[in-house]
Amino acid sequence: MAPIVEVEGLQKTYKGGFEALKGVSLSIEEGEILALLGPNGAGKTTLISALCGITTPTGGAARVGGHDIVDDFRAARSLIGLVPQEVALEPFEKVINTVRFSRGLFGKGRDEALIEKILRQLSLWDKRNARIRELSGGMKRRVLIAKALCHEPQVLFLDEPTAGVDVELRRDMWQVVEELRESGVTIILTTHYIEEAEAIADRIAVINHGEILLVEEKDTLIRRMGRKTLRIDLTTPVAAVPKGLAGYDLELAEEGAALLYHYDTQGEGTGITRLLQALAAEGLSLSDIHTRQSSLEEIFVSLVQEGAA
């Protein structure tokens, strides 16, 4: 698929010399979900703000749907929906009027059928005449998404959309995001919840100190960089790793009732066969063994630490 968002060497330097973006380049394909991950202050929100026309870049270029975000900003912005971190809604206004007003801001004509469809999709139809102040935090988040969708954007930016939302509602939001993608909307998601990216993203981009560290397919990234851990449950606990197993870099777990062995799935060999033979030679009896793959969170932490080194 053709890229719908193209970023080339984008820079943002604030007065005083702070570089929030240092030549960011990124290509986002139509219809995908891209998770943009990074620690606080990494440049995630600055990048989104630049693409959405909230802040003006000081260098580089970017296009949305082929429209330059500076020279042709009106056309570019009309293709974008933004769900910001902050919940800034008129507390005494009704839900349906809030969404209608946002559609009007983009010069779109009244379309009650579309408004109803969006509110139903976000489980807000029954709350359409409720005032914003009467809604829960999760429902207010849904109103923000409805506002972002009411002018029929092709690209949706979700900046920490589930911050402060309970786990159950967060999973409901994931389902909403997947349905939006199925309808053809391209989604760029920033999140502090790594499991969120692991659950719904097609690709992962990691940013730190205003620079993109990598952009890769989620599954490929986990396979390439993830380590596996073999957990060996012992019939009889041990006080320490036997000297004969010192070369395997084993960890004691569960107060000596288990041993952990880490290995690289991309290596020439796992060493598991030799390890099991060595365990038998030491007279250790096994009750169970099982493996666990490194999570995206562990990979992310590793990347950020490397980038800071």
N, C-alpha and C positions, 0 to 999 in steps of 0.2 A: 504493500500500500504506500501511496505517496505521503510524504510528511506534510502535516497541516500546520505545524509550528516549527520554524527554523530559526535558530539562534547562532550567531556567528561573532565570536570575540566580544561579547557584551561586557561592558565595563560600567561601574558606578563608583565614583569617588566623591565623597561629601566634603564640604568645607572643613578645613582642618587637616585634610589629607587622608582620612580613613577610606580604604578601598574595600567596599562591600562586595563588589564583583570584580574579578580579575581575569577578564577575557573568557567568559563562559561561552562554550559552544555546545549546542544540543539540538538534536533533531527528533521530533515527536511525530509518530505516525498516526494517520487518521484511524479512529476507532479503537485505540489502545488505552490501557490504564497504565500510566507511568507514576511510580512512587518516587518522590524526591525526598531523600533522607539526609539528615545532617543534624549536628548538635545545635544548641542555641547559639545564635550569632553566626551561623555558617553561611548565610546569604540566601536562604530559601525564600523568605518573605520578600526580600529586596528583588529577587529575580521575578517573582510573581507580580510584584507591584510595577516593575518596569514593563512587563509584557501586557499588563492590564491598563497601562497609561496613568497609573497613580504617581509614579516617579519617573523622571526623565533620565535615561542612561547618558553617560558622559563619553561613551565610545562603543564601537562595534555596531551591529545591526541585528534586527530581528523582524520576522514576518509571520503573520497569522493568516492562513488561507491565501498566501501570496501578497498580502497587503503589509507594507512597512509600518511598524508601530509608531513611527515618528512622522514620516511624510504623509502617510495615509491613515492617520490614527482613528478617524471616525469609522472607516470601513473595517479596520482591524478590530476595534473595540466592539462593533456590532456583532461580531462572531464569537465573543467571549462572555461567559458567565462566571462570576466570582462569588465564592462563599468565603467571607473573611473569618479570621479567628474571633474577632469581637462580635458579640451579639448586640448590634445597635439597631433597635426597632422602636417605633413609636408605640409606647405601652398602651395607649387608650384607643388605638385604631383596631378595626376588625381585621382578621386574617385575610379575608378575600379582598378587601380594599387595599391592604398593604401590597398584595401581589399585583392587583390591577394597576396601581400607581407605578410600580417598577416597570411594567410593560410600557406604560405611557411615556416614561422617561426616555425610552429608545425610539420614540416616534411610531410605535406600533399601534394599529387600530384595535379597537375592542374585540375580544374573541373569548366569549364566555365558555364555549365548548372546550377550548384549550386550557383555560384556567381551571375548569372543573377536572379535566383529565390529569393535570399536574397535581392538583390537591388530592385527588383520589389516589394517584400513584404514591404520594407521600403520606397517605393515611391522615390527611388533614381535612377532608371534605366535611366530616362531621363537626369539625371545629371552625368551619369557615366564618361563622358569625360570632365566634368568641373574640374577645379583645386580647391583644398580645399579652397583657399583664396577667391574664388568667391561665396562661400556658405553662407547662413544665419546661425545664431547660432543654430537654430533648426535642420537644415540640417546637420550640423557638428555633432550634437548629434546622428543623425541617422547613420552617417558614423561610429561613435564609436560602435554602436550596431552591424552594419554589420561586422566590424572587429572582434568583440567578437563572432559572430556566424559562421564565415567563416570556422572554423575547426570542426564544428558540435558538440559543447559541449552538455552535458546532463544537466549541471547546469549553470545558468546565474546569475551573480551578477550584480545588477544595483545600483551603489552608487550615489544617488542624480541625477538620469538620466534626470530629467526635470528642474533642477536648471537654472534659468534665461530664461526659455522658456515661451512664452505667453500662456494664458489659452486655446486658441483654439488648439494650437499645442500640449499642454500637454494632452488634451483629445484624440488627434490622437495617441499619444504615448501610452496611456492606451489601445487603441484598438490593437496596435501592440503587446503589452505585452500579452494581452488575446489570440491573435492568436498564439503567441509563446507557451503559455501554452497548447493550444489545440493541438499543434504539438508534445507535449510530453516533452518540456523543463521545468525543475524545475527552479523557479525564486525566488531569494532572493533580496528584494528591500529595500533600505534605503531611507528615504525621510523626508523632513521638512514639506511637504504638507500633513497634516493629511487627507484631503479629498481624496488624492491619494490612501492612504492605505484603506480608507473606501470604495472607489469605486472598487478596483480590488483585494484586498488581500483575501485569504482564512483564514489565521491565522495571528495573531498579536503577535509579541514578543517585549517586552519593556525592554530596557537596560539603566542603569544609574550607573555612577561611576564604570564601569567595571563589573557589576553584572546584571544578568537577573532577572527582577522583576516578570515577568509572561510570559507564552506562552499559548495562548488560541484561539479557533475558534472566528473569528471576530463577527459573529452574536450572539454567546453565551456570549461573553464579553459585548457587548452592552446591551443585555437583563439583564445580571447579575448585572452589575455595573451602568447601565444607570438609571437616574431618569427621570420622566416625569414632565412636567410643564403644569398645567391647566391655560389657560388665560381666564379671565372672563371680557368681555366688558360690561361696564355699560351704561345704557341709559343716566344717569346724572352723570357727574364727581363728585368726592368727594375730599375734601382737605386733608383728612387723613383717615386711616383705622379706622372704628368705634370700640369703646372700646369692644363692644360685640363680635368682631371677633379677639381679641388679641391672643387668644389661637391657632389660625390657622397659625401664622407666614406668613402672607400675605405681598406681596410687591406691592406698588403703581407703576403703569406704565402709559405711555402716558398722563402725567400731570393729573393723577387722573381719567382718563377715562377707566382704566382697572386695574384689580387685578391679580397678579400672585401667584399661589399656587403650591408648589413643593411637590411631593410625590414619595415614593419608590414603584416601581411595584412589588417588591418581598415581600412587607410587608403583614401582615395579612389582612389589609384593607386600602383602599385609603383615607377614611374620606371624600370623595367628597359628598356623600349623606347628611351627617350631615352639611357640609359646605354650601351646597345650601339651606338647611333648615334655617341655621343661617343667610344667606344673606337675605332671605325672611323676617325673623323675624326683621331684621334691617331696613326693608323697602326699600332695594336696588332693583332696576329693572335692569334686564339683557337684553342686546341686542344680545349677541352671546357668545358662549364658544367653545374653541378648545384646543387640547393638542399638545405638542411637546416633543419628546424623546431627551435625552441628546445625543450630538454628540460624536464621537470617540475622537475628539479633547479635549472636556471637561473631558472625562474619562482619557485620556493620561496625561493632566495637573495635575489631581488629583493624579494619580499614582506616577508621578515624585515628586510632592510635598511631598507625604507621604514617598517616598524613601529617600528624603533629610532630613526629620525630625529626 
